[in-house]
Amino acid sequence: MVIYKVEVTTGNIMHATTMNNVFIKLVGTEGESDRTMLRNFRGGFYQGSVREFNVSCPTSLGSLVLIHLDKQPLLLFPQDDWFCAKVVVTTPEGETAHFPWYCWLSDREVVAVREGTGKKVYDEVHPLAVHHRKKELQLRKQEYRWKTYLEGIPHCMEADSPQCLPAEVCFSFTKNAEFLMTGACGLAELKLKGLSDCKESWSNLEDIDRVFSNKRTDISEYVQDHWKEDDFFGYQLLNGANPMMIRRCSKLPQNFPVTDDMVQPFLERGSSLATEMQKGNIFLCDYKILEGVPTNVVNGKQQYQAVPLCLLYKNFEDKMLPIAIQLKQQPGKQNPIFLPSDSEHDWLLAKIFVRNAEFSEHQLNSHLLRTHILAEVFTMATLRNLPMVHPLYKLLIPHTRYTLQINSMARLSLIGESGLITQFSATGGEAVEMILKRATSSLTYSSLCLPDDIAARGLESVPNFYYRDDGITLWDIINRFVQGILRYYYHSDAEVQQDSELQSWIGEIFTHGFLEQSSSGIPHHFSTVEEVIKFITMVIFTVSAQHSAVNSGQYDFGGWMPNNPFSLQQPPPTTKGSSDESTILQTLPDVNITVQGMSTSWLLSRRSTDYVALGVYPEERFSEAVPCGLIQKYQAELKDLSESIKMRNKQLKLPYPYLCPEDVENSVAI
């Protein structure tokens, strides 16, 4: 008779405990144990507990392949699903086998859990392991099915509501409770003040301040104080919530007839527009993606959306300043080019229209499509094509946490028929579909890879560009980590080509995420290890750092509504000299639109107490020494970067915290 020592860890999450009987069977290459009860003399498997048991066998089972777990209810005890984190088995020979699970187990359900050493499909030799691998993916493909939400945009998971999602991908009890509480309290507070139902225009900016004063951050206060200033307007395009639009301009677009006479007063003395473009000091933001989209009717009033072009100049003080704004794409007498030398109100109104275009482009393209929707594609492809024992599953699964639920909620509460953007944004309803289609058709692989994107936009040498500086450093850290992991498991390009599960994974991303658009540059198969390293780096960066960059500052830069209006109620001005303060107030959105936007951006900028930072892995998916060592090195590099960013931010009037690793969440979870 030989003894196997079994250590069972219950997850440290709410409601993980079970009082029921749990049974285990050990399966090895030389046989299997009897189904054995893990006797509950202590009364249960409690949240966060580690329990030890012995399992007896007549002879050694050889190398352990998998274990079977099941749970049987006790009489008079209510049903209580159990969250099993992991099982560790020490063999009679003194070897240790790890069985990571991190899933819920229901009454009378029998699950098979593989031994945790990372294995590609061609590594499997035991028939039972091969069978289990195939069965696992068959079941996953039944549970996680693709659906077309809107034609022409990436596909999503087929689920009518968050309640239809499998338990393993849903919010924890803690996350769900805090999310609902934060949202409910914010709206309740505004309802008590009679603001959320008020469909009137603002009478003065001081009234907006009284609403805004309830929810302030250090950065949002700075925004309120400086939102009218030109250098702050330019700063936001580099380090605000959407650093994705600005690019170097070496030649003016034909539809933007800015002349030297218009802008010379704002350039270096004696210089010209052509000279400054040659020096690399002229930049452009073009919101042509919004051209021709239908605008909404809110509170019975037609809403409006400009389609601006904005020219900027980096001056000798390294300030990024707007020097010309055209509010429609086609030039003409009724489409003047606004300049800093125009009246105060004309120039401010032109900048407000640009900021409103920023809101639409940011929310639907930079934020929704390029992080949330792509994160769901990566999550679905991972769950459907990579079994739990695959090393890439182990690497990627922490970066899928909560993504399917938050996206399901977004489709209902943001862009659905009764969603916030549909109801209150100028570009709600039909416009959402049009913008997302256009953004998808122009989506490229290179634009998702930060170093390539920065180079393509000509922004390598722009000073005070903290999104670029922190982002590229973070990209490099992630890339080194991914390279270490992948080169441990893939020893040659031939092994990549041989991995049918990996090829199916990228194939589904190409098909369901990029709709088989070869022009996107997204690979539909992998030929080399280097290709896989770059792609996985992009995936992890997109769902963690990039999402943080375009999400975490939403309230900081948008809480003060005039800086980031949801919608505008007057058309873009067609002449100069006719604007005053009352024009601006009539153009800004109504009270209820303002408070709905403020409360939503506040909610989406908060993080829950069960937040998991980039590089933190509460779930021990890897058991081999080399990957575990690489994780420790990765975490040390991230910690050093966090300290460096915090030290720099102390020296800045306006800190840039959004890519500080300890403030970057591991996944698209909010």
C-alpha positions as semicolon CSV with decimal commas, in nm:
position;residue;x (nm);y (nm);z (nm)
1;M;0,000;0,000;0,000
2;V;0,130;0,349;-0,094
3;I;0,010;0,689;0,028
4;Y;-0,049;1,001;-0,182
5;K;-0,062;1,326;0,015
6;V;-0,330;1,557;-0,121
7;E;-0,342;1,931;-0,043
8;V;-0,664;2,109;-0,141
9;T;-0,688;2,489;-0,154
10;T;-1,025;2,663;-0,154
11;G;-1,032;3,000;-0,330
12;N;-1,015;3,312;-0,117
13;I;-1,325;3,473;-0,268
14;M;-1,672;3,536;-0,132
15;H;-1,898;3,227;-0,112
16;A;-1,615;2,987;-0,207
17;T;-1,688;2,764;0,096
18;T;-1,870;2,431;0,080
19;M;-1,991;2,214;0,368
20;N;-2,054;1,921;0,135
21;N;-1,850;1,605;0,083
22;V;-1,578;1,625;-0,181
23;F;-1,440;1,319;-0,358
24;I;-1,118;1,271;-0,554
25;K;-0,976;1,011;-0,791
26;L;-0,610;1,015;-0,896
27;V;-0,533;0,900;-1,250
28;G;-0,179;0,813;-1,360
29;T;0,003;0,646;-1,644
30;E;0,005;0,314;-1,452
31;G;-0,349;0,314;-1,315
32;E;-0,595;0,505;-1,101
33;S;-0,701;0,525;-0,737
34;D;-1,043;0,449;-0,599
35;R;-1,283;0,742;-0,572
36;T;-1,196;0,864;-0,223
37;M;-1,388;1,096;0,007
38;L;-1,183;1,387;0,142
39;R;-1,334;1,359;0,488
40;N;-1,459;1,681;0,639
41;F;-1,379;1,633;1,007
42;R;-1,325;2,010;1,039
43;G;-1,669;2,087;0,904
44;G;-1,602;2,207;0,550
45;F;-1,378;2,354;0,286
46;Y;-1,367;2,713;0,401
47;Q;-1,283;3,021;0,197
48;G;-0,905;3,056;0,168
49;S;-0,837;2,732;0,355
50;V;-0,573;2,468;0,275
51;R;-0,669;2,112;0,375
52;E;-0,447;1,802;0,372
53;F;-0,562;1,443;0,311
54;N;-0,419;1,100;0,237
55;V;-0,525;0,881;-0,053
56;S;-0,421;0,513;-0,037
57;C;-0,346;0,297;-0,340
58;P;-0,229;-0,066;-0,366
59;T;0,062;0,034;-0,595
60;S;0,214;0,344;-0,750
61;L;0,007;0,508;-1,024
62;G;0,309;0,619;-1,225
63;S;0,317;0,980;-1,351
64;L;-0,007;1,156;-1,257
65;V;-0,207;1,269;-1,562
66;L;-0,521;1,414;-1,407
67;I;-0,758;1,402;-1,112
68;H;-1,135;1,372;-1,092
69;L;-1,321;1,590;-0,841
70;D;-1,686;1,576;-0,749
71;K;-1,904;1,714;-0,472
72;Q;-2,209;1,548;-0,318
73;P;-2,467;1,738;-0,110
74;L;-2,536;1,652;0,251
75;L;-2,889;1,611;0,380
76;L;-3,035;1,926;0,536
77;F;-2,754;2,143;0,392
78;P;-2,843;2,395;0,120
79;Q;-2,674;2,379;-0,220
80;D;-2,342;2,561;-0,209
81;D;-2,112;2,569;-0,511
82;W;-1,747;2,531;-0,417
83;F;-1,462;2,732;-0,566
84;C;-1,162;2,500;-0,582
85;A;-0,840;2,690;-0,643
86;K;-0,589;2,409;-0,680
87;V;-0,489;2,061;-0,567
88;V;-0,128;1,963;-0,502
89;V;-0,042;1,592;-0,479
90;T;0,282;1,455;-0,337
91;T;0,354;1,106;-0,470
92;P;0,507;0,819;-0,271
93;E;0,825;0,883;-0,470
94;G;0,839;1,238;-0,331
95;E;0,746;1,415;-0,654
96;T;0,497;1,701;-0,654
97;A;0,214;1,732;-0,908
98;H;0,016;2,056;-0,937
99;F;-0,347;2,067;-1,051
100;P;-0,456;2,432;-1,097
101;W;-0,833;2,468;-1,139
102;Y;-0,974;2,803;-1,018
103;C;-1,331;2,716;-1,110
104;W;-1,666;2,654;-0,943
105;L;-1,784;2,299;-0,873
106;S;-2,155;2,229;-0,841
107;D;-2,336;1,942;-0,669
108;R;-2,298;1,604;-0,840
109;E;-2,074;1,754;-1,107
110;V;-1,761;1,552;-1,193
111;V;-1,468;1,745;-1,335
112;A;-1,132;1,629;-1,466
113;V;-0,834;1,852;-1,386
114;R;-0,508;1,810;-1,575
115;E;-0,166;1,806;-1,411
116;G;-0,037;2,161;-1,451
117;T;0,286;2,126;-1,651
118;G;0,245;2,336;-1,967
119;K;0,197;2,114;-2,271
120;K;0,133;2,188;-2,636
121;V;-0,091;1,953;-2,830
122;Y;0,202;1,763;-2,984
123;D;0,356;1,706;-2,638
124;E;0,072;1,473;-2,536
125;V;0,153;1,103;-2,547
126;H;-0,089;0,938;-2,305
127;P;-0,423;0,850;-2,471
128;L;-0,620;0,973;-2,170
129;A;-0,450;1,313;-2,186
130;V;-0,518;1,340;-2,560
131;H;-0,883;1,250;-2,507
132;H;-0,925;1,495;-2,220
133;R;-0,769;1,778;-2,421
134;K;-1,008;1,725;-2,713
135;K;-1,311;1,691;-2,488
136;E;-1,226;2,009;-2,295
137;L;-1,218;2,218;-2,613
138;Q;-1,535;2,055;-2,748
139;L;-1,721;2,154;-2,432
140;R;-1,576;2,505;-2,437
141;K;-1,682;2,562;-2,796
142;Q;-2,035;2,465;-2,701
143;E;-2,033;2,701;-2,403
144;Y;-1,858;2,996;-2,571
145;R;-2,018;3,063;-2,909
146;W;-1,954;3,352;-3,146
147;K;-2,228;3,599;-3,233
148;T;-2,255;3,890;-3,476
149;Y;-2,371;4,188;-3,272
150;L;-2,348;4,441;-3,557
151;E;-2,248;4,368;-3,914
152;G;-1,903;4,496;-3,997
153;I;-1,758;4,498;-3,646
154;P;-1,575;4,224;-3,449
155;H;-1,792;3,941;-3,321
156;C;-1,878;3,886;-2,956
157;M;-1,996;3,606;-2,727
158;E;-2,348;3,477;-2,771
159;A;-2,518;3,574;-2,443
160;D;-2,839;3,770;-2,403
161;S;-2,736;3,917;-2,069
162;P;-2,461;3,897;-1,806
163;Q;-2,676;3,643;-1,618
164;C;-2,634;3,400;-1,910
165;L;-2,254;3,388;-1,878
166;P;-2,070;3,090;-1,726
167;A;-1,981;3,144;-1,359
168;E;-1,606;3,135;-1,426
169;V;-1,613;3,456;-1,635
170;C;-1,856;3,657;-1,420
171;F;-1,782;3,928;-1,167
172;S;-1,702;3,812;-0,818
173;F;-1,961;3,886;-0,551
174;T;-1,738;4,171;-0,430
175;K;-1,693;4,324;-0,775
176;N;-2,061;4,298;-0,858
177;A;-2,177;4,452;-0,530
178;E;-1,932;4,742;-0,548
179;F;-2,008;4,813;-0,913
180;L;-2,382;4,826;-0,854
181;M;-2,343;5,030;-0,537
182;T;-2,117;5,291;-0,696
183;G;-2,353;5,337;-0,990
184;A;-2,667;5,346;-0,779
185;C;-2,528;5,592;-0,525
186;G;-2,404;5,830;-0,792
187;L;-2,739;5,850;-0,969
188;A;-2,940;5,855;-0,645
189;E;-2,743;6,156;-0,526
190;L;-2,815;6,342;-0,849
191;K;-3,182;6,242;-0,847
192;L;-3,223;6,379;-0,495
193;K;-3,091;6,711;-0,623
194;G;-3,341;6,702;-0,911
195;L;-3,066;6,704;-1,170
196;S;-3,089;6,371;-1,351
197;D;-3,436;6,455;-1,488
198;C;-3,377;6,825;-1,557
199;K;-3,397;6,888;-1,934
200;E;-3,306;7,255;-1,918
201;S;-2,991;7,427;-2,041
202;W;-2,730;7,551;-1,799
203;S;-2,773;7,917;-1,711
204;N;-2,410;7,968;-1,610
205;L;-2,087;7,775;-1,555
206;E;-2,109;7,824;-1,178
207;D;-2,411;7,590;-1,167
208;I;-2,205;7,318;-1,337
209;D;-1,939;7,373;-1,073
210;R;-2,188;7,303;-0,794
211;V;-2,266;6,961;-0,943
212;F;-1,904;6,888;-1,023
213;S;-1,794;6,973;-0,668
214;N;-1,949;6,649;-0,538
215;K;-1,693;6,436;-0,717
216;R;-1,346;6,581;-0,758
217;T;-0,997;6,450;-0,814
218;D;-0,674;6,650;-0,812
219;I;-0,653;6,621;-1,190
220;S;-1,019;6,707;-1,250
221;E;-0,974;7,024;-1,046
222;Y;-0,673;7,116;-1,259
223;V;-0,883;7,056;-1,572
224;Q;-1,157;7,286;-1,444
225;D;-0,905;7,561;-1,377
226;H;-0,721;7,531;-1,712
227;W;-0,971;7,394;-1,967
228;K;-0,992;7,721;-2,163
229;E;-0,613;7,749;-2,208
230;D;-0,458;7,662;-2,542
231;D;-0,153;7,484;-2,403
232;F;-0,375;7,261;-2,189
233;F;-0,593;7,187;-2,494
234;G;-0,281;7,062;-2,674
235;Y;-0,148;6,879;-2,368
236;Q;-0,463;6,666;-2,352
237;L;-0,406;6,538;-2,704
238;L;-0,079;6,387;-2,580
239;N;-0,154;6,287;-2,222
240;G;-0,530;6,303;-2,180
241;A;-0,783;6,023;-2,206
242;N;-0,728;5,983;-2,581
243;P;-0,365;6,018;-2,690
244;M;-0,446;5,838;-3,016
245;M;-0,548;6,116;-3,257
246;I;-0,254;6,354;-3,286
247;R;0,005;6,296;-3,558
248;R;0,288;6,494;-3,716
249;C;0,183;6,691;-4,026
250;S;0,429;6,728;-4,313
251;K;0,170;6,840;-4,569
252;L;-0,165;7,004;-4,516
253;P;-0,471;6,810;-4,633
254;Q;-0,625;6,962;-4,947
255;N;-0,949;7,023;-4,761
256;F;-0,779;7,232;-4,491
257;P;-0,662;7,554;-4,665
258;V;-0,463;7,713;-4,382
259;T;-0,236;7,991;-4,509
260;D;0,075;8,157;-4,371
261;D;-0,116;8,481;-4,323
262;M;-0,357;8,300;-4,090
263;V;-0,102;8,137;-3,860
264;Q;0,221;8,336;-3,886
265;P;0,138;8,541;-3,573
266;F;0,145;8,217;-3,371
267;L;0,470;8,078;-3,516
268;E;0,828;8,164;-3,434
269;R;0,909;8,515;-3,558
270;G;1,007;8,514;-3,923
271;S;0,909;8,151;-3,977
272;S;0,645;8,002;-4,204
273;L;0,409;7,708;-4,199
274;A;0,622;7,522;-4,454
275;T;0,936;7,581;-4,250
276;E;0,777;7,463;-3,928
277;M;0,640;7,152;-4,100
278;Q;0,989;7,078;-4,227
279;K;1,122;7,113;-3,872
280;G;0,859;6,868;-3,751
281;N;0,675;7,120;-3,534
282;I;0,329;7,103;-3,695
283;F;0,070;6,841;-3,591
284;L;-0,281;6,750;-3,699
285;C;-0,595;6,593;-3,555
286;D;-0,849;6,492;-3,819
287;Y;-1,190;6,361;-3,710
288;K;-1,307;6,258;-4,057
289;I;-1,434;5,926;-3,915
290;L;-1,736;6,126;-3,793
291;E;-1,828;6,272;-4,133
292;G;-2,186;6,218;-4,241
293;V;-2,300;6,027;-3,932
294;P;-2,658;6,100;-3,824
295;T;-2,697;6,289;-3,501
296;N;-2,934;6,219;-3,216
297;V;-3,244;6,391;-3,082
298;V;-3,225;6,425;-2,703
299;N;-3,487;6,585;-2,481
300;G;-3,678;6,661;-2,801
301;K;-3,387;6,871;-2,932
302;Q;-3,167;6,801;-3,232
303;Q;-2,806;6,742;-3,131
304;Y;-2,501;6,833;-3,341
305;Q;-2,155;6,698;-3,413
306;A;-1,867;6,876;-3,581
307;V;-1,617;6,692;-3,802
308;P;-1,314;6,908;-3,730
309;L;-0,958;6,938;-3,845
310;C;-0,729;7,088;-3,584
311;L;-0,377;7,213;-3,657
312;L;-0,126;7,240;-3,373
313;Y;0,218;7,391;-3,331
314;K;0,494;7,286;-3,091
315;N;0,653;7,615;-2,997
316;F;1,001;7,695;-2,865
317;E;0,878;7,634;-2,509
318;D;0,776;7,280;-2,613
319;K;0,409;7,365;-2,565
320;M;0,161;7,204;-2,804
321;L;-0,075;7,485;-2,913
322;P;-0,379;7,480;-3,142
323;I;-0,335;7,738;-3,419
324;A;-0,622;7,663;-3,661
325;I;-0,955;7,479;-3,638
326;Q;-1,196;7,401;-3,921
327;L;-1,520;7,247;-3,793
328;K;-1,634;7,070;-4,113
329;Q;-1,439;6,865;-4,363
330;Q;-1,529;7,062;-4,675
331;P;-1,387;7,417;-4,688
332;G;-1,613;7,705;-4,785
333;K;-1,746;8,047;-4,691
334;Q;-1,977;7,898;-4,428
335;N;-1,697;7,690;-4,282
336;P;-1,445;7,945;-4,154
337;I;-1,107;7,850;-4,014
338;F;-1,101;7,964;-3,652
339;L;-0,780;8,109;-3,510
340;P;-0,646;8,203;-3,166
341;S;-0,667;8,568;-3,277
342;D;-1,046;8,545;-3,315
343;S;-1,272;8,664;-3,035
344;E;-1,242;8,478;-2,705
345;H;-1,583;8,314;-2,743
346;D;-1,541;8,219;-3,110
347;W;-1,211;8,045;-3,035
348;L;-1,340;7,874;-2,719
349;L;-1,651;7,752;-2,902
350;A;-1,437;7,605;-3,180
351;K;-1,228;7,418;-2,924
352;I;-1,545;7,290;-2,752
353;F;-1,660;7,139;-3,082
354;V;-1,322;6,968;-3,117
355;R;-1,349;6,833;-2,762
356;N;-1,696;6,694;-2,840
357;A;-1,557;6,521;-3,150
358;E;-1,282;6,386;-2,922
359;F;-1,551;6,239;-2,695
360;S;-1,716;6,046;-2,981
361;E;-1,393;5,924;-3,138
362;H;-1,245;5,831;-2,802
363;Q;-1,543;5,642;-2,664
364;L;-1,636;5,446;-2,977
365;N;-1,299;5,388;-3,143
366;S;-1,004;5,426;-2,904
367;H;-1,190;5,289;-2,601
368;L;-1,478;5,063;-2,707
369;L;-1,341;4,907;-3,026
370;R;-0,967;4,907;-2,974
371;T;-0,968;4,780;-2,615
372;H;-1,306;4,639;-2,501
373;I;-1,422;4,471;-2,821
374;L;-1,078;4,338;-2,914
375;A;-1,030;4,213;-2,558
376;E;-1,348;4,008;-2,597
377;V;-1,218;3,863;-2,925
378;F;-0,891;3,762;-2,757
379;T;-1,082;3,616;-2,461
380;M;-1,319;3,412;-2,677
381;A;-1,040;3,277;-2,897
382;T;-0,842;3,176;-2,587
383;L;-1,132;2,998;-2,419
384;R;-1,236;2,816;-2,738
385;N;-0,897;2,707;-2,869
386;L;-0,649;2,669;-2,585
387;P;-0,699;2,401;-2,317
388;M;-0,605;2,486;-1,958
389;V;-0,279;2,294;-1,986
390;H;-0,160;2,497;-2,288
391;P;0,116;2,742;-2,185
392;L;-0,052;3,026;-2,373
393;Y;-0,377;2,965;-2,185
394;K;-0,183;2,994;-1,860
395;L;-0,019;3,315;-1,981
396;L;-0,333;3,481;-2,120
397;I;-0,617;3,375;-1,891
398;P;-0,536;3,635;-1,619
399;H;-0,579;3,900;-1,889
400;T;-0,937;3,791;-1,965
401;R;-1,077;3,843;-1,612
402;Y;-1,426;3,999;-1,611
403;T;-1,401;4,104;-1,978
404;L;-1,701;3,907;-2,103
405;Q;-1,929;4,044;-1,832
406;I;-1,824;4,408;-1,858
407;N;-1,872;4,393;-2,236
408;S;-2,211;4,227;-2,204
409;M;-2,312;4,506;-1,968
410;A;-2,176;4,771;-2,207
411;R;-2,385;4,636;-2,494
412;L;-2,695;4,669;-2,278
413;S;-2,631;4,987;-2,079
414;L;-2,413;5,196;-2,311
415;I;-2,477;5,124;-2,680
416;G;-2,799;4,920;-2,660
417;E;-3,142;5,066;-2,742
418;S;-3,179;5,213;-2,394
419;G;-2,807;5,266;-2,338
420;L;-2,652;5,585;-2,213
421;I;-2,468;5,672;-2,537
422;T;-2,779;5,585;-2,740
423;Q;-2,999;5,810;-2,528
424;F;-2,775;6,104;-2,448
425;S;-2,483;6,130;-2,692
426;A;-2,495;6,322;-3,019
427;T;-2,355;6,010;-3,188
428;G;-2,594;5,756;-3,038
429;G;-2,806;5,492;-3,210
430;E;-2,738;5,454;-3,582
431;A;-2,422;5,665;-3,558
432;V;-2,262;5,411;-3,322
433;E;-2,289;5,139;-3,583
434;M;-2,153;5,362;-3,860
435;I;-1,853;5,481;-3,657
436;L;-1,768;5,131;-3,534
437;K;-1,784;4,995;-3,890
438;R;-1,554;5,267;-4,019
439;A;-1,314;5,220;-3,731
440;T;-1,307;4,842;-3,784
441;S;-1,239;4,874;-4,157
442;S;-0,940;5,099;-4,088
443;L;-0,804;4,899;-3,793
444;T;-0,446;4,781;-3,844
445;Y;-0,207;4,554;-3,658
446;S;0,067;4,819;-3,658
447;S;-0,161;5,074;-3,491
448;L;-0,213;4,827;-3,203
449;C;0,162;4,789;-3,151
450;L;0,267;5,100;-2,961
451;P;0,624;5,140;-3,094
452;D;0,499;5,101;-3,453
453;D;0,207;5,338;-3,396
454;I;0,424;5,610;-3,241
455;A;0,664;5,588;-3,537
456;A;0,380;5,594;-3,792
457;R;0,237;5,908;-3,631
458;G;0,579;6,075;-3,625
459;L;0,575;6,127;-3,249
460;E;0,909;5,974;-3,149
461;S;1,068;6,304;-3,042
462;V;0,772;6,505;-2,911
463;P;0,866;6,634;-2,563
464;N;0,655;6,581;-2,252
465;F;0,472;6,286;-2,411
466;Y;0,430;6,065;-2,106
467;Y;0,186;5,822;-2,269
468;R;0,460;5,737;-2,520
469;D;0,745;5,730;-2,268
470;D;0,569;5,513;-2,009
471;G;0,392;5,305;-2,271
472;I;0,700;5,205;-2,469
473;T;0,889;5,121;-2,149
474;L;0,595;4,906;-2,041
475;W;0,571;4,747;-2,387
476;D;0,939;4,649;-2,366
477;I;0,896;4,497;-2,018
478;I;0,595;4,293;-2,133
479;N;0,780;4,189;-2,448
480;R;1,082;4,058;-2,253
481;F;0,853;3,860;-2,025
482;V;0,655;3,711;-2,314
483;Q;0,976;3,629;-2,497
484;G;1,110;3,439;-2,196
485;I;0,789;3,237;-2,153
486;L;0,746;3,151;-2,520
487;R;1,108;3,059;-2,584
488;Y;1,090;2,822;-2,287
489;Y;0,799;2,634;-2,447
490;Y;0,874;2,679;-2,821
491;H;1,227;2,581;-2,917
492;S;1,195;2,639;-3,290
493;D;0,976;2,796;-3,557
494;A;0,875;2,445;-3,661
495;E;0,713;2,388;-3,321
496;V;0,502;2,701;-3,370
497;Q;0,390;2,577;-3,710
498;Q;0,313;2,235;-3,560
499;D;0,088;2,373;-3,281
500;S;-0,259;2,329;-3,429
501;E;-0,429;2,485;-3,125
502;L;-0,217;2,800;-3,153
503;Q;-0,295;2,822;-3,525
504;S;-0,667;2,782;-3,456
505;W;-0,641;3,059;-3,195
506;I;-0,491;3,315;-3,433
507;G;-0,725;3,195;-3,709
508;E;-1,031;3,277;-3,502
509;I;-0,890;3,618;-3,409
510;F;-0,831;3,693;-3,779
511;T;-1,181;3,572;-3,873
512;H;-1,398;3,696;-3,588
513;G;-1,194;3,994;-3,472
514;F;-1,065;4,140;-3,797
515;L;-1,330;3,992;-4,027
516;E;-1,066;3,833;-4,253
517;Q;-0,939;4,175;-4,363
518;S;-0,589;4,105;-4,494
519;S;-0,538;4,481;-4,523
520;S;-0,534;4,498;-4,142
521;G;-0,197;4,323;-4,135
522;I;-0,324;4,080;-3,870
523;P;-0,171;3,735;-3,929
524;H;-0,409;3,448;-3,997
525;H;-0,138;3,195;-3,904
526;F;0,200;3,198;-3,730
527;S;0,525;3,086;-3,891
528;T;0,786;3,191;-3,636
529;V;0,833;3,223;-3,262
530;E;0,907;3,596;-3,307
531;E;0,568;3,648;-3,470
532;V;0,396;3,489;-3,173
533;I;0,601;3,693;-2,923
534;K;0,505;4,024;-3,085
535;F;0,139;3,929;-3,116
536;I;0,107;3,812;-2,755
537;T;0,285;4,129;-2,640
538;M;0,026;4,331;-2,832
539;V;-0,261;4,134;-2,677
540;I;-0,139;4,180;-2,319
541;F;-0,054;4,548;-2,375
542;T;-0,394;4,618;-2,535
543;V;-0,605;4,465;-2,259
544;S;-0,400;4,607;-1,972
545;A;-0,189;4,917;-2,042
546;Q;-0,375;5,054;-2,344
547;H;-0,711;5,012;-2,174
548;S;-0,578;5,192;-1,869
549;A;-0,449;5,477;-2,085
550;V;-0,788;5,541;-2,247
551;N;-1,012;5,448;-1,954
552;S;-0,863;5,551;-1,621
553;G;-0,851;5,924;-1,698
554;Q;-1,210;5,951;-1,821
555;Y;-1,338;6,130;-1,515
556;D;-1,017;6,326;-1,458
557;F;-1,048;6,489;-1,801
558;G;-1,423;6,457;-1,857
559;G;-1,577;6,514;-1,515
560;W;-1,574;6,887;-1,584
561;M;-1,828;6,865;-1,867
562;P;-1,732;7,175;-2,073
563;N;-1,396;7,010;-2,138
564;N;-1,553;6,689;-2,271
565;P;-1,920;6,739;-2,366
566;F;-2,131;6,430;-2,437
567;S;-2,332;6,621;-2,694
568;L;-2,386;6,972;-2,832
569;Q;-2,719;7,142;-2,895
570;Q;-2,627;7,403;-3,156
571;P;-2,472;7,348;-3,500
572;P;-2,110;7,447;-3,564
573;P;-2,089;7,823;-3,622
574;T;-2,079;7,931;-3,987
575;T;-1,951;8,285;-3,926
576;K;-1,715;8,459;-3,693
577;G;-1,802;8,730;-3,445
578;S;-2,147;8,605;-3,345
579;S;-2,060;8,406;-3,031
580;D;-2,078;8,512;-2,668
581;E;-2,110;8,337;-2,333
582;S;-2,481;8,271;-2,386
583;T;-2,400;8,101;-2,719
584;I;-2,164;7,864;-2,540
585;L;-2,419;7,784;-2,267
586;Q;-2,689;7,718;-2,529
587;T;-2,448;7,488;-2,715
588;L;-2,345;7,280;-2,414
589;P;-2,566;6,979;-2,328
590;D;-2,867;7,001;-2,097
591;V;-2,843;6,940;-1,724
592;N;-2,959;6,576;-1,737
593;I;-2,717;6,490;-2,018
594;T;-2,436;6,645;-1,818
595;V;-2,507;6,459;-1,495
596;Q;-2,561;6,126;-1,672
597;G;-2,225;6,165;-1,842
598;M;-2,052;6,269;-1,520
599;S;-2,192;5,980;-1,315
600;T;-2,104;5,726;-1,584
601;S;-1,745;5,845;-1,627
602;W;-1,711;5,844;-1,247
603;L;-1,834;5,484;-1,232
604;L;-1,608;5,367;-1,515
605;S;-1,302;5,531;-1,360
606;R;-1,338;5,360;-1,020
607;R;-1,164;5,034;-0,944
608;S;-1,298;4,761;-0,719
609;T;-1,128;4,627;-0,409
610;D;-1,061;4,296;-0,587
611;Y;-0,869;4,480;-0,860
612;V;-0,563;4,287;-0,986
613;A;-0,269;4,496;-1,109
614;L;-0,058;4,413;-1,412
615;G;0,188;4,132;-1,337
616;V;0,008;4,018;-1,023
617;Y;-0,100;3,652;-1,049
618;P;-0,311;3,537;-0,754
619;E;-0,384;3,218;-0,949
620;E;-0,078;2,994;-0,971
621;R;-0,119;2,862;-1,324
622;F;0,248;2,788;-1,390
623;S;0,428;2,526;-1,182
624;E;0,763;2,489;-1,361
625;A;1,064;2,669;-1,212
626;V;1,162;2,869;-1,523
627;P;0,823;3,037;-1,586
628;C;0,786;3,106;-1,214
629;G;1,129;3,271;-1,213
630;L;1,039;3,480;-1,517
631;I;0,725;3,600;-1,341
632;Q;0,931;3,717;-1,043
633;K;1,172;3,905;-1,271
634;Y;0,876;4,059;-1,459
635;Q;0,719;4,175;-1,133
636;A;1,047;4,330;-1,020
637;E;1,076;4,529;-1,346
638;L;0,717;4,648;-1,314
639;K;0,780;4,757;-0,956
640;D;1,088;4,955;-1,061
641;L;0,891;5,128;-1,334
642;S;0,613;5,215;-1,090
643;E;0,862;5,377;-0,855
644;S;1,024;5,569;-1,142
645;I;0,690;5,702;-1,268
646;K;0,579;5,805;-0,919
647;M;0,905;5,995;-0,864
648;R;0,866;6,176;-1,197
649;N;0,502;6,261;-1,127
650;K;0,597;6,434;-0,803
651;Q;0,788;6,688;-1,014
652;L;0,500;6,758;-1,252
653;K;0,222;7,015;-1,212
654;L;-0,009;6,765;-1,376
655;P;0,099;6,402;-1,312
656;Y;0,049;6,123;-1,564
657;P;-0,042;5,813;-1,355
658;Y;-0,234;5,605;-1,609
659;L;0,051;5,373;-1,714
660;C;0,206;5,331;-1,372
661;P;0,206;4,947;-1,354
662;E;0,059;4,929;-1,003
663;D;-0,237;5,134;-1,135
664;V;-0,283;4,931;-1,455
665;E;-0,538;4,652;-1,426
666;N;-0,443;4,312;-1,568
667;S;-0,752;4,295;-1,788
668;V;-1,042;4,493;-1,933
669;A;-1,251;4,463;-1,617
670;I;-1,431;4,798;-1,604
